[in-house]
Amino acid sequence: MCGLFGSIGFAPDMARIDLVSHRGPDGRGWREFASPGGPVALGHRRLAIIDVSDAGLQPMSERSGRYHLVFNGEIYNYIELRDEMRASGEIFETESDSEVLLRAYMLWGEGALKRLRGMFAFLIWDDRDKTLFAARDRYGIKPLYIAASGQGVAFASEIKQLLDLAGGTRRLNLARAYDFLADGMSDHTAETLFEGILQIRGGEYAIVAAHAAALGQPIVRRWHEVAMPPVVTMSEKDAAERFRELLRDSVRLHLRADVPVGSCLSGGLDSSSIVCLMARMLPADGLGLHTVSACYADKSVDEKPFMDAVIEATGAQAHFVFPRAEDVFQRVADITWHQDEPFGSSSIFAQWCVFETAKAACIKVMLDGQGADEILAGYHGLFPTYLAELARSMRLMQLARTMAERRSMHGQGVGRQAAGLIYSLAPDGMKRLVRGARHDHLQHGWLSTDTLASLEHRPSALETAAASLGLKAPGDIASICLVMAHSSNLPMLLHWEDRNSMAHGIEARVPFLDHPLVDFALGLGSQHKLVGADTKRVLRRAMADVLPPAVSARRDKLGFATPEAAWFRGPLRQLVEDGVERTLRTLPGLLDPAGTRRFASKMLSGAAPLDFSLWRIISLGIWAERFKVSLG
């Protein structure tokens, strides 16, 4: 896990890699090359995880001097790949996964990507052919951004490294800002909130040719196809056994490290499953199992009883942090600087506190449960779509039973469930009308400005996310899981986790995103995911004898939540109101002032439910101020 930078054409500037020194406190490397397209620079900040000796420093070059690598991430199957290459005569000089990656590319070119199990973003400069190859892992676990202008092309781990390059600006991308404000979505296309700065998306690679005086534009191609895998037909028992086998193998690989490994523990099904599997795999004579959790006095969001059950069952050494309301606005500017873009809720502050605590405990690698909700339909908001599936297939008894269980276990009234079902069954055109009317009612016109007028009738952010990958708007559980995993929810969550962990020099690993496990899960029908009031049914069944009963029986869902409503209406109210005013001042003309104030007042007074959109308004302004972003 590291930070990288690479450029062609732009004047080499070592400050670009030093901007992300937090990503790699264990080493710094820089090399420059000449090319017909202009000067070439490769920079690296190292976080030493595998082969922590100086042999793993980067840029890493092979013996002939042709290929040079800077790499961020981990290749979990590096041992198996190294053995395969050694059998064919390759000689290795280090014990690092970086050298395995470099030699794999030398042997197999872009074909090496499909052989990798891991998370990665890397650049390889071919000094003979004068080309730069850039690639990102299947799901975009590790970040990779690109900026291109008439002066050159540059790649980086974080957006801040690309700001103010020759020909660049700090203008707001209005379409992406609208999606963020209206639907709470970011990272769902190749675009960022900075106009002109893009990301190489998960499963893509790029090639830049610098072998002619006229620098070629980057050629971006997809190497990992985004498509529904073959449908898996098997019994619930067989599906659970296969899922458990795949998850266990993934956790085994994700434990490979030469430094202490711990885990985030929210008390939910996903992180608890990982912790319980880790406890069975870590050697008894090792450093032990460490967990880090965020807790609150507010029982509506506190999950400590479930954490305690996992800790008791595993014997883990637990570390607890209690995020405080008064720290939210004191820390938010720093968190925003690390995130590079505005973020969706104060739960990101809680996650920040977890990684800060892990750093204090000297835990350098942290496993986490990200990805399970997306591949296994873990969000309660998917139940209306599931009810619609049952209705269309005339499984009416199952439909009635599901609604009854949701009323009993989730507190969802039949009327509310019926409304969601009717909406899910409605034609797409009618859904857009309903969504537009709902937004107008809830938002009090705060997005109705001349600046945003052309965006008001755009497709939803989820539809945009699907279209950006050439997919149809998702309409069933399988297609929604596919889009969430590749283009909507998951890329956004991975962005937040990467920045929060790397801000503290910690490598975050996500075992649920091992691609054999993902392909299997996406191929499972909804009958293995949503059953009655259960979400993630196959995971519950797979972990039935591994998890404490108190956790496996949970039907609620929180994650690293914060008591945001109580904080905003209580000790933080004045700061929230000030934050709204800051956004109106910093980005004048973007939002309707009267409508925005009315909207905030309704929520803060309790006259309307407080949702995450209020935080998004505040976060956008803090970000624009911190990065000096303008509307034009």
C-alpha positions as CSV (number, residue, x, y, z in Angstrom):
1,M,0.0,0.0,0.0
2,C,1.6,3.2,-1.2
3,G,1.3,6.4,-3.1
4,L,2.5,6.9,-6.7
5,F,2.9,9.5,-9.3
6,G,3.9,9.4,-12.9
7,S,4.0,12.0,-15.7
8,I,5.0,12.5,-19.3
9,G,5.5,16.0,-20.8
10,F,5.0,18.0,-17.6
11,A,8.1,19.4,-15.9
12,P,9.2,16.8,-13.3
13,D,8.1,18.0,-9.8
14,M,9.0,15.8,-6.8
15,A,6.5,17.8,-4.7
16,R,3.8,15.8,-6.4
17,I,4.8,12.6,-4.6
18,D,5.6,14.3,-1.3
19,L,2.0,15.5,-1.2
20,V,1.0,11.9,-0.3
21,S,3.8,11.2,2.2
22,H,1.1,9.9,4.5
23,R,0.4,7.0,2.1
24,G,4.0,5.8,2.4
25,P,6.0,6.7,5.5
26,D,8.5,3.9,5.0
27,G,10.3,5.0,1.8
28,R,10.6,7.6,-1.0
29,G,11.7,7.1,-4.5
30,W,11.9,9.2,-7.7
31,R,13.3,8.6,-11.2
32,E,13.3,10.7,-14.3
33,F,13.7,9.5,-17.9
34,A,13.9,11.2,-21.4
35,S,11.4,10.6,-24.2
36,P,10.4,12.2,-27.5
37,G,7.2,13.2,-25.8
38,G,9.0,15.1,-23.1
39,P,10.4,14.3,-19.7
40,V,9.1,11.3,-17.8
41,A,8.9,11.1,-14.0
42,L,8.0,8.2,-11.7
43,G,7.5,8.8,-8.0
44,H,6.7,6.5,-5.1
45,R,6.0,6.6,-1.3
46,R,6.3,3.2,0.3
47,L,4.3,1.6,3.1
48,A,6.3,-1.6,3.7
49,I,4.0,-4.6,4.2
50,I,5.6,-7.5,2.3
51,D,9.4,-7.8,2.3
52,V,10.0,-4.7,4.5
53,S,13.7,-4.6,3.5
54,D,15.1,-1.9,1.2
55,A,14.9,-4.5,-1.6
56,G,11.3,-3.5,-2.0
57,L,11.9,0.2,-2.6
58,Q,10.5,1.8,-5.7
59,P,10.6,2.7,-8.5
60,M,11.6,-0.9,-9.1
61,S,13.6,-1.7,-12.2
62,E,14.4,-5.1,-13.8
63,R,18.0,-6.0,-14.7
64,S,18.0,-4.9,-18.3
65,G,16.8,-1.4,-17.3
66,R,13.9,-1.5,-19.7
67,Y,10.9,-1.7,-17.3
68,H,10.4,0.4,-14.2
69,L,7.5,0.0,-11.8
70,V,5.6,2.1,-9.2
71,F,2.9,0.1,-7.4
72,N,0.2,0.7,-4.8
73,G,-1.6,-2.3,-3.4
74,E,-1.0,-6.0,-2.7
75,I,-0.9,-9.1,-4.9
76,Y,-2.2,-11.8,-2.5
77,N,-1.3,-14.7,-4.8
78,Y,2.2,-13.5,-5.3
79,I,3.7,-16.7,-3.8
80,E,1.8,-18.9,-6.3
81,L,2.7,-16.6,-9.2
82,R,6.3,-16.5,-8.2
83,D,6.5,-20.3,-8.0
84,E,4.9,-20.6,-11.4
85,M,7.5,-18.2,-12.9
86,R,10.4,-19.8,-11.1
87,A,9.4,-23.1,-12.6
88,S,9.8,-21.5,-16.1
89,G,13.3,-20.2,-15.2
90,E,12.7,-16.8,-13.8
91,I,15.1,-15.7,-11.0
92,F,13.9,-13.4,-8.3
93,E,16.0,-11.0,-6.2
94,T,13.5,-10.0,-3.5
95,E,10.6,-11.5,-1.5
96,S,8.3,-8.7,-2.5
97,D,5.0,-8.9,-4.4
98,S,6.1,-5.8,-6.4
99,E,8.9,-7.8,-8.1
100,V,6.3,-10.6,-8.9
101,L,4.0,-8.0,-10.5
102,L,6.9,-6.5,-12.6
103,R,8.0,-9.8,-13.9
104,A,4.5,-11.0,-14.5
105,Y,4.0,-8.0,-16.8
106,M,7.3,-8.7,-18.5
107,L,6.2,-12.2,-19.3
108,W,2.5,-11.8,-20.0
109,G,2.0,-8.1,-20.8
110,E,-1.6,-6.9,-20.1
111,G,-2.6,-10.6,-19.9
112,A,-1.0,-10.6,-16.4
113,L,-3.9,-8.6,-15.0
114,K,-6.3,-11.5,-15.2
115,R,-3.9,-13.7,-13.2
116,L,-3.7,-11.3,-10.2
117,R,-5.7,-11.7,-7.0
118,G,-5.4,-8.5,-5.1
119,M,-5.9,-4.8,-5.1
120,F,-3.6,-2.7,-7.2
121,A,-2.9,0.5,-9.1
122,F,0.4,0.6,-10.8
123,L,2.5,2.3,-13.6
124,I,5.1,0.6,-15.7
125,W,7.4,2.7,-17.8
126,D,8.9,0.9,-20.8
127,D,12.1,2.9,-21.5
128,R,12.8,1.1,-24.8
129,D,9.4,1.5,-26.4
130,K,8.7,4.8,-24.6
131,T,5.3,3.8,-23.3
132,L,3.6,4.1,-20.0
133,F,1.2,1.4,-18.9
134,A,-1.2,2.1,-16.1
135,A,-3.7,-0.3,-14.6
136,R,-6.2,-0.6,-11.7
137,D,-7.7,-3.7,-10.0
138,R,-11.1,-5.1,-10.9
139,Y,-13.2,-3.2,-8.4
140,G,-11.1,0.0,-8.0
141,I,-10.0,-0.8,-4.4
142,K,-6.9,1.2,-5.0
143,P,-7.2,4.6,-6.6
144,L,-5.7,5.9,-9.8
145,Y,-6.4,9.3,-11.3
146,I,-5.4,10.9,-14.6
147,A,-5.1,14.5,-15.9
148,A,-4.3,15.1,-19.6
149,S,-3.7,18.4,-21.4
150,G,-1.8,19.8,-24.3
151,Q,1.3,20.0,-22.0
152,G,1.3,16.4,-20.8
153,V,-0.3,13.4,-19.1
154,A,0.0,12.6,-15.4
155,F,-1.3,9.7,-13.1
156,A,-1.6,9.8,-9.3
157,S,-2.9,8.1,-6.3
158,E,-4.8,11.2,-5.1
159,I,-6.4,14.1,-6.9
160,K,-4.5,16.7,-5.0
161,Q,-1.3,15.6,-6.8
162,L,-2.8,16.6,-10.1
163,L,-4.1,20.0,-9.2
164,D,-2.5,23.0,-10.8
165,L,-0.6,21.1,-13.5
166,A,-0.1,23.2,-16.6
167,G,-3.4,23.7,-18.4
168,G,-5.5,22.5,-15.4
169,T,-8.2,24.3,-13.4
170,R,-10.0,24.0,-10.1
171,R,-13.5,24.2,-11.5
172,L,-16.5,22.4,-10.1
173,N,-17.9,19.5,-12.3
174,L,-21.6,20.5,-12.1
175,A,-23.0,17.2,-13.2
176,R,-21.1,15.2,-10.6
177,A,-21.9,17.9,-7.9
178,Y,-25.6,17.5,-8.7
179,D,-25.5,13.7,-8.4
180,F,-23.7,14.1,-5.1
181,L,-26.2,16.6,-3.7
182,A,-29.4,15.1,-5.0
183,D,-28.6,11.3,-4.8
184,G,-25.6,11.1,-2.5
185,M,-23.5,9.5,-5.2
186,S,-19.9,10.0,-6.3
187,D,-17.2,7.8,-8.0
188,H,-20.0,6.4,-10.2
189,T,-18.4,7.5,-13.4
190,A,-14.9,8.2,-14.7
191,E,-15.4,11.9,-13.7
192,T,-14.5,13.5,-10.4
193,L,-16.0,16.6,-8.9
194,F,-13.0,18.5,-10.3
195,E,-13.6,19.3,-13.9
196,G,-10.9,17.8,-16.1
197,I,-9.6,15.2,-13.6
198,L,-10.7,11.7,-14.3
199,Q,-10.1,8.3,-12.7
200,I,-9.0,5.1,-14.4
201,R,-11.9,3.0,-13.3
202,G,-11.8,-0.4,-11.7
203,G,-11.0,-3.1,-14.3
204,E,-9.4,-0.6,-16.7
205,Y,-5.9,0.0,-18.0
206,A,-4.4,2.9,-19.9
207,I,-1.5,3.3,-22.3
208,V,0.3,6.5,-23.1
209,A,2.8,6.5,-26.1
210,A,5.7,8.9,-25.8
211,H,7.7,7.6,-28.7
212,A,7.0,10.6,-30.9
213,A,7.4,14.3,-30.4
214,A,3.6,14.7,-30.4
215,L,2.5,13.0,-27.1
216,G,-0.3,10.6,-27.8
217,Q,-3.5,10.9,-25.8
218,P,-4.1,8.1,-23.2
219,I,-5.8,5.0,-24.6
220,V,-8.1,3.6,-22.0
221,R,-9.5,0.0,-22.3
222,R,-11.4,-2.3,-20.0
223,W,-9.6,-5.6,-19.1
224,H,-12.2,-6.9,-16.6
225,E,-15.6,-7.3,-18.2
226,V,-18.6,-6.0,-16.3
227,A,-21.3,-8.5,-17.0
228,M,-23.5,-10.9,-15.1
229,P,-21.6,-14.1,-14.4
230,P,-23.3,-17.4,-15.2
231,V,-26.3,-18.0,-12.9
232,V,-25.4,-20.5,-10.1
233,T,-28.1,-23.1,-9.5
234,M,-27.7,-25.0,-6.3
235,S,-29.4,-25.7,-3.0
236,E,-29.1,-23.3,-0.1
237,K,-26.9,-25.7,1.8
238,D,-24.5,-26.2,-1.2
239,A,-24.4,-22.4,-1.9
240,A,-23.5,-21.7,1.8
241,E,-20.7,-24.3,1.8
242,R,-19.2,-23.0,-1.4
243,F,-19.5,-19.4,-0.2
244,R,-17.8,-20.3,3.1
245,E,-15.0,-22.1,1.3
246,L,-14.3,-19.1,-1.0
247,L,-14.5,-16.6,1.9
248,R,-12.2,-18.6,4.1
249,D,-9.6,-18.9,1.2
250,S,-9.9,-15.1,0.7
251,V,-9.3,-14.3,4.3
252,R,-6.3,-16.8,4.3
253,L,-4.7,-14.8,1.4
254,H,-5.5,-11.5,2.9
255,L,-3.6,-12.4,6.1
256,R,-0.3,-12.5,4.2
257,A,1.9,-9.8,5.6
258,D,5.2,-9.2,7.3
259,V,3.6,-6.8,9.8
260,P,0.8,-6.9,12.4
261,V,-2.7,-7.5,11.0
262,G,-6.0,-6.6,12.7
263,S,-9.5,-5.9,11.7
264,C,-12.2,-3.2,11.9
265,L,-15.2,-4.5,13.8
266,S,-18.6,-2.9,13.6
267,G,-20.5,-5.7,15.2
268,G,-22.4,-6.4,11.9
269,L,-22.5,-9.6,10.0
270,D,-19.7,-8.8,7.6
271,S,-16.9,-7.6,9.8
272,S,-17.8,-10.1,12.5
273,S,-17.5,-12.9,9.9
274,I,-14.0,-11.8,9.0
275,V,-12.9,-11.4,12.6
276,C,-14.2,-14.9,13.5
277,L,-12.4,-16.5,10.5
278,M,-9.2,-14.6,11.3
279,A,-9.3,-16.0,14.8
280,R,-9.3,-19.5,13.4
281,M,-6.3,-18.8,11.1
282,L,-3.9,-16.7,13.0
283,P,-1.1,-18.7,14.7
284,A,-1.4,-19.1,18.5
285,D,2.2,-18.0,19.0
286,G,1.8,-14.8,16.9
287,L,0.9,-11.2,17.8
288,G,-2.7,-12.1,18.4
289,L,-5.9,-10.8,16.9
290,H,-6.6,-7.1,17.3
291,T,-9.9,-5.4,16.6
292,V,-10.8,-1.7,16.5
293,S,-14.4,-0.4,16.9
294,A,-16.3,2.9,17.2
295,C,-18.9,3.1,20.0
296,Y,-21.4,5.6,21.3
297,A,-23.4,6.3,24.4
298,D,-26.5,6.7,22.1
299,K,-27.9,3.2,22.1
300,S,-29.7,3.8,18.8
301,V,-26.4,3.6,16.9
302,D,-24.2,1.8,19.4
303,E,-23.3,-1.8,18.5
304,K,-21.0,-2.6,21.4
305,P,-23.0,-5.6,22.7
306,F,-22.5,-7.3,19.3
307,M,-18.8,-6.4,19.3
308,D,-18.5,-7.8,22.8
309,A,-20.0,-11.1,21.7
310,V,-17.5,-11.4,18.8
311,I,-14.6,-10.4,21.1
312,E,-15.6,-13.0,23.7
313,A,-15.9,-15.7,21.1
314,T,-12.6,-15.0,19.5
315,G,-10.4,-13.8,22.4
316,A,-9.5,-10.7,20.3
317,Q,-7.6,-7.8,21.9
318,A,-10.2,-5.1,21.5
319,H,-9.6,-1.4,21.0
320,F,-12.5,1.0,21.3
321,V,-12.9,4.6,20.3
322,F,-15.8,6.9,21.2
323,P,-16.1,9.6,18.5
324,R,-17.2,12.9,20.0
325,A,-19.7,15.4,18.6
326,E,-17.4,18.3,19.3
327,D,-14.6,16.8,17.2
328,V,-16.6,16.5,14.0
329,F,-16.2,20.1,12.8
330,Q,-12.7,20.4,14.3
331,R,-11.5,17.5,12.2
332,V,-13.6,17.8,9.0
333,A,-11.2,20.1,7.1
334,D,-8.3,17.7,7.5
335,I,-10.5,14.7,6.6
336,T,-11.7,16.6,3.5
337,W,-8.1,17.3,2.5
338,H,-7.3,13.6,2.7
339,Q,-10.6,12.6,0.9
340,D,-10.0,15.0,-2.0
341,E,-13.7,15.3,-2.5
342,P,-16.8,15.9,-0.4
343,F,-18.2,12.9,1.4
344,G,-21.6,11.5,2.2
345,S,-22.1,11.6,6.0
346,S,-20.4,12.0,9.4
347,S,-19.9,8.2,9.5
348,I,-16.7,8.9,7.6
349,F,-15.5,10.8,10.7
350,A,-16.2,7.6,12.7
351,Q,-14.2,5.5,10.3
352,W,-11.4,8.1,10.5
353,C,-11.4,7.6,14.3
354,V,-11.2,3.9,13.9
355,F,-8.0,4.1,11.7
356,E,-6.5,6.7,13.9
357,T,-6.9,4.3,16.9
358,A,-5.5,1.4,14.8
359,K,-2.4,3.5,14.1
360,A,-1.9,4.3,17.8
361,A,-2.1,0.5,18.5
362,C,0.6,0.0,15.8
363,I,-1.6,-2.2,13.6
364,K,-0.4,-1.7,10.1
365,V,-2.9,-3.8,8.1
366,M,-6.6,-3.8,8.8
367,L,-9.1,-6.2,7.2
368,D,-12.7,-4.8,6.7
369,G,-16.1,-6.0,5.5
370,Q,-16.6,-3.7,2.6
371,G,-18.2,-5.2,-0.5
372,A,-20.5,-7.8,1.2
373,D,-23.6,-5.5,1.1
374,E,-23.1,-4.9,-2.6
375,I,-22.6,-8.5,-3.8
376,L,-25.1,-10.0,-1.4
377,A,-28.0,-7.4,-1.5
378,G,-27.4,-6.3,2.1
379,Y,-29.2,-3.0,2.0
380,H,-32.8,-2.9,3.3
381,G,-33.6,-0.4,0.5
382,L,-33.5,-3.3,-1.9
383,F,-36.6,-5.1,-0.4
384,P,-39.1,-3.2,-2.6
385,T,-37.3,-4.5,-5.7
386,Y,-37.3,-8.0,-4.2
387,L,-41.0,-7.7,-3.5
388,A,-41.6,-6.7,-7.1
389,E,-39.7,-9.8,-8.2
390,L,-41.9,-12.0,-6.1
391,A,-45.0,-10.2,-7.5
392,R,-43.9,-10.5,-11.1
393,S,-43.3,-14.2,-10.7
394,M,-46.6,-14.7,-8.9
395,R,-45.0,-16.0,-5.7
396,L,-47.7,-14.4,-3.7
397,M,-47.5,-16.5,-0.6
398,Q,-43.8,-15.7,-0.3
399,L,-44.6,-12.0,-1.0
400,A,-47.1,-12.0,1.9
401,R,-44.7,-13.9,4.2
402,T,-41.9,-11.5,3.4
403,M,-44.0,-8.4,4.1
404,A,-45.2,-9.9,7.4
405,E,-41.6,-10.7,8.5
406,R,-40.4,-7.3,7.6
407,R,-43.2,-5.8,9.7
408,S,-42.3,-8.0,12.6
409,M,-38.5,-7.8,12.5
410,H,-37.8,-4.4,10.8
411,G,-40.8,-2.4,11.9
412,Q,-41.9,-1.8,8.3
413,G,-45.6,-1.2,8.1
414,V,-47.6,-2.9,5.3
415,G,-48.7,0.4,3.8
416,R,-45.1,1.6,3.4
417,Q,-44.0,-1.7,2.0
418,A,-46.9,-1.6,-0.5
419,A,-46.0,1.9,-1.6
420,G,-42.4,0.7,-2.3
421,L,-43.7,-2.3,-4.2
422,I,-46.0,-0.2,-6.4
423,Y,-43.2,2.2,-7.1
424,S,-40.9,-0.7,-8.1
425,L,-43.5,-2.2,-10.4
426,A,-44.1,1.2,-12.1
427,P,-42.7,1.9,-15.6
428,D,-39.4,3.8,-15.7
429,G,-41.1,7.0,-17.0
430,M,-43.5,7.1,-14.1
431,K,-40.7,6.4,-11.6
432,R,-38.9,9.5,-12.9
433,L,-42.0,11.7,-12.4
434,V,-42.5,10.4,-8.9
435,R,-38.8,10.9,-8.1
436,G,-38.9,14.4,-9.4
437,A,-42.0,15.3,-7.4
438,R,-40.5,13.7,-4.3
439,H,-37.3,15.7,-4.7
440,D,-39.2,19.0,-5.2
441,H,-41.3,18.3,-2.1
442,L,-38.3,17.3,0.2
443,Q,-35.8,19.8,-1.1
444,H,-37.9,22.9,-0.9
445,G,-36.4,24.0,-4.2
446,W,-32.8,24.3,-2.9
447,L,-31.5,22.7,-6.1
448,S,-33.7,24.9,-8.3
449,T,-31.2,27.4,-9.7
450,D,-30.2,28.7,-13.1
451,T,-26.8,27.0,-12.5
452,L,-28.3,23.6,-12.1
453,A,-31.4,24.0,-14.3
454,S,-30.1,21.9,-17.2
455,L,-29.5,19.0,-14.8
456,E,-32.8,18.8,-13.1
457,H,-34.3,16.2,-15.4
458,R,-31.2,14.0,-15.9
459,P,-31.3,10.3,-15.2
460,S,-30.8,9.3,-11.5
461,A,-27.2,8.8,-10.3
462,L,-27.8,5.0,-10.3
463,E,-29.0,5.1,-13.9
464,T,-26.0,7.2,-14.8
465,A,-23.7,4.7,-13.0
466,A,-25.1,1.8,-15.0
467,A,-25.0,3.7,-18.3
468,S,-21.3,4.6,-17.7
469,L,-20.5,0.9,-18.0
470,G,-22.8,0.3,-20.9
471,L,-25.4,-1.4,-18.7
472,K,-29.2,-0.9,-18.7
473,A,-30.8,0.7,-15.7
474,P,-31.0,-2.0,-13.1
475,G,-34.4,-3.4,-12.3
476,D,-33.9,-6.6,-10.4
477,I,-31.7,-7.7,-7.5
478,A,-29.0,-9.3,-9.7
479,S,-28.5,-6.2,-11.9
480,I,-28.6,-3.9,-9.0
481,C,-25.9,-5.9,-7.2
482,L,-23.8,-5.8,-10.4
483,V,-24.1,-2.0,-10.7
484,M,-23.5,-1.4,-7.0
485,A,-20.4,-3.5,-7.0
486,H,-18.8,-1.9,-10.1
487,S,-20.1,1.6,-10.4
488,S,-22.3,3.1,-7.6
489,N,-22.1,2.3,-3.9
490,L,-18.9,0.3,-3.7
491,P,-16.4,2.6,-5.6
492,M,-17.6,5.4,-3.4
493,L,-17.2,3.4,-0.1
494,L,-13.7,2.2,-1.2
495,H,-12.7,5.8,-1.9
496,W,-13.6,6.8,1.6
497,E,-11.9,3.8,3.2
498,D,-8.7,4.2,1.2
499,R,-8.2,7.8,2.1
500,N,-9.1,7.3,5.8
501,S,-6.8,4.4,6.2
502,M,-3.9,5.8,4.2
503,A,-4.1,9.1,6.1
504,H,-2.8,7.1,9.0
505,G,-0.3,5.0,7.1
506,I,-2.6,1.8,7.3
507,E,-3.3,-0.7,4.6
508,A,-7.0,-1.6,4.5
509,R,-7.9,-5.0,3.0
510,V,-11.3,-6.2,1.8
511,P,-11.6,-10.0,1.7
512,F,-15.2,-9.9,0.3
513,L,-13.7,-8.5,-2.9
514,D,-11.6,-11.5,-3.9
515,H,-12.8,-12.0,-7.4
516,P,-13.6,-15.7,-7.3
517,L,-15.9,-14.9,-4.3
518,V,-17.4,-11.9,-6.1
519,D,-18.1,-13.8,-9.3
520,F,-19.8,-16.6,-7.3
521,A,-21.9,-14.2,-5.2
522,L,-23.1,-12.1,-8.2
523,G,-24.1,-15.3,-9.9
524,L,-26.3,-16.4,-7.0
525,G,-30.0,-15.7,-7.5
526,S,-32.0,-13.5,-5.1
527,Q,-33.3,-16.6,-3.3
528,H,-29.8,-16.9,-1.8
529,K,-29.7,-13.2,-0.7
530,L,-33.1,-11.9,0.4
531,V,-35.2,-14.5,2.2
532,G,-38.1,-13.3,4.4
533,A,-36.6,-10.6,6.6
534,D,-33.1,-11.8,6.0
535,T,-30.5,-10.0,3.9
536,K,-27.3,-11.8,2.8
537,R,-28.9,-15.2,3.5
538,V,-26.0,-17.2,2.0
539,L,-23.5,-15.5,4.3
540,R,-25.7,-16.1,7.4
541,R,-26.0,-19.8,6.5
542,A,-22.2,-20.1,5.7
543,M,-21.2,-18.5,9.0
544,A,-23.9,-20.2,11.2
545,D,-21.4,-22.1,13.3
546,V,-18.7,-19.5,13.2
547,L,-20.5,-16.4,14.4
548,P,-21.8,-15.8,17.9
549,P,-25.6,-16.4,17.8
550,A,-26.3,-12.7,18.8
551,V,-24.6,-11.6,15.6
552,S,-25.9,-14.2,13.2
553,A,-29.5,-13.4,14.4
554,R,-29.2,-9.7,13.8
555,R,-31.7,-8.2,11.3
556,D,-30.9,-4.5,11.8
557,K,-28.1,-2.7,9.9
558,L,-25.9,0.2,11.1
559,G,-22.2,-0.1,10.1
560,F,-19.9,2.7,11.4
561,A,-22.9,5.0,11.9
562,T,-22.9,8.1,14.1
563,P,-25.8,9.7,16.1
564,E,-26.0,12.4,13.4
565,A,-29.5,13.5,14.0
566,A,-28.9,14.0,17.8
567,W,-25.6,15.7,17.2
568,F,-27.0,18.1,14.5
569,R,-30.1,19.1,16.4
570,G,-28.2,19.3,19.7
571,P,-24.5,20.4,20.3
572,L,-23.6,20.9,16.6
573,R,-26.7,22.9,15.5
574,Q,-25.0,26.2,15.3
575,L,-22.0,24.7,13.5
576,V,-24.4,23.0,11.0
577,E,-26.2,26.3,10.3
578,D,-22.8,28.0,9.9
579,G,-21.8,25.2,7.5
580,V,-24.8,25.8,5.3
581,E,-24.0,29.5,5.1
582,R,-20.4,28.7,4.3
583,T,-21.5,26.7,1.3
584,L,-23.8,29.4,0.1
585,R,-21.0,31.9,0.3
586,T,-18.3,29.7,-1.2
587,L,-20.3,28.6,-4.2
588,P,-22.7,31.5,-4.8
589,G,-25.4,30.7,-7.3
590,L,-25.1,26.9,-7.0
591,L,-28.0,26.5,-4.5
592,D,-31.1,28.6,-3.9
593,P,-30.3,30.4,-0.6
594,A,-33.9,30.7,0.7
595,G,-34.8,27.1,-0.2
596,T,-31.6,25.8,1.3
597,R,-32.1,27.6,4.6
598,R,-35.7,26.5,4.7
599,F,-34.7,22.9,4.0
600,A,-32.0,23.0,6.8
601,S,-34.4,24.6,9.3
602,K,-37.1,22.0,8.7
603,M,-34.6,19.2,9.5
604,L,-32.9,20.9,12.4
605,S,-36.3,21.7,14.0
606,G,-37.5,18.2,13.7
607,A,-40.3,19.2,11.3
608,A,-38.8,16.9,8.7
609,P,-36.6,13.8,9.0
610,L,-32.9,14.5,9.1
611,D,-31.2,12.7,6.3
612,F,-27.7,12.8,4.8
613,S,-28.4,15.5,2.3
614,L,-27.9,18.2,4.9
615,W,-24.4,16.9,5.6
616,R,-23.7,16.8,1.9
617,I,-24.6,20.5,1.5
618,I,-22.1,21.3,4.3
619,S,-19.4,18.9,3.1
620,L,-19.5,20.4,-0.4
621,G,-18.8,23.9,0.9
622,I,-16.0,22.7,3.2
623,W,-14.4,20.9,0.2
624,A,-14.8,23.9,-2.1
625,E,-13.2,26.2,0.5
626,R,-10.4,23.8,1.3
627,F,-9.4,23.2,-2.3
628,K,-10.4,26.7,-3.6
629,V,-12.9,25.3,-6.1
630,S,-14.9,27.7,-8.3
631,L,-18.0,27.5,-10.4
632,G,-16.5,28.9,-13.5
